[in-house]
Amino acid sequence: MSESLEIQVTVNGQVYRRTAEVRMTLADFLRGELGLTGTHLGCEHGVCGACTILVNGDAVRSCLMLAVQADGADLMTVEGLATGQELHPLQRAFQENHALQCGFCTPGILMTAYAFLRDTPDPDESQVREGISGNICRCTGYAPIVQAILQVSKDPSP
């Protein structure tokens, strides 16, 4: 039997207190224990970026972090971007620019882009490409993703 600990995390503004096995990844905790399935697991080695979320404001690969390490942390997942039925400007820009095809990588790229634009509010194309370089997309060729991020940087209003 594996050891478990009780943890408390705030995810998208809501406080959760749950028991987590000490070896459970944060990605598995979000998906399995909290039912937040927007965070996708791709490579499970921290390479693809599909599982990127914000931990205390920093973009983090949730497959590389244990749930127990997040005890007391403030987390933001892709489910936290929209306000009710109102899409976040990044989500709308991805839709308008056809910046997704299969959609598997999209949650991780959205979270990476969200943190990137917070830290670099007026990027040029090369900065955007560098900012999302840790996220792998096999469908789009990145051009529409870059265009969507640039669109939001020019007009971030909801």
PEFEN-V718587 format. One record per pair of residues at least 12 apart in sequence whose ideal C-beta (glycine too) atoms are under 6 Angstrom apart, sorted by sequence separation. I is the first residue (numbers start at 1). J is the second residue. D is the distance in whole Angstrom. If there is no record, write none. Layout:
{{I;J;D} {I;J;D}}
This chain:
{{27;39;6} {39;51;5} {51;63;5} {6;19;5} {7;20;5} {27;41;5} {39;53;6} {4;19;5} {18;33;5} {46;61;4} {116;131;4} {4;21;5} {56;73;5} {16;34;6} {46;64;4} {55;73;5} {56;74;5} {128;146;5} {2;21;5} {3;22;5} {44;63;5} {55;75;6} {90;110;6} {112;132;6} {128;149;5} {41;63;6} {53;75;6} {54;76;4} {39;62;6} {90;113;6} {112;135;5} {27;51;5} {53;77;5} {109;135;5} {108;135;5} {78;107;4} {123;153;6} {122;153;6} {78;110;6} {105;137;5} {27;62;4} {26;62;4} {27;63;5} {113;149;5} {117;153;6} {102;139;5} {25;63;5} {29;67;4} {39;77;5} {101;139;4} {26;65;4} {38;77;6} {101;140;6} {38;78;4} {26;67;5} {36;77;5} {38;79;5} {24;67;5} {36;79;5} {26;70;5} {99;144;4} {22;68;5} {98;144;5} {99;145;4} {20;67;4} {97;144;5} {20;68;6} {99;148;4} {97;147;5} {97;148;4} {59;112;5} {94;148;5} {50;105;5} {93;148;4} {52;108;4} {59;115;4} {50;108;4} {53;111;6} {93;151;5} {49;108;4} {52;111;5} {93;152;5} {52;112;5} {7;68;6} {9;70;5} {54;115;6} {90;152;5} {5;68;5} {89;152;5} {7;71;4} {9;73;6} {10;74;5} {11;75;5} {12;76;6} {40;104;6} {9;75;6} {12;79;6} {40;107;6} {89;156;6} {12;80;3} {38;107;5} {89;158;6} {49;134;5} {49;135;3} {48;136;5}}
